[in-house]
Amino acid sequence: MSNELPQNNYSELLRQIITEIKSTRVTLAQRINSGMMTMYWNIGKRLSTEKLEKGYGAGVVK
């Protein structure tokens, strides 16, 4: 019994593996970007709230 795949089966297997790797990379990039957007939104929201509560910048515009 041989462990070798016929060339056409090997090519198809390799193509499927490459497709899965590329698909996973895209999915991960989307999740990372979404997470980063949420993080920056939350940071901005906290900074804005803190600024309003402390009255920072109130003396600049009169």
Buried (B, 14 or more C-beta within 10 A) or exposed (E): EEEEEEEEEEEEEEEEEEEEEEEEEEEEEEEEEEEEEEEEEEEEEEEEEEEEEEEEEEEEEE
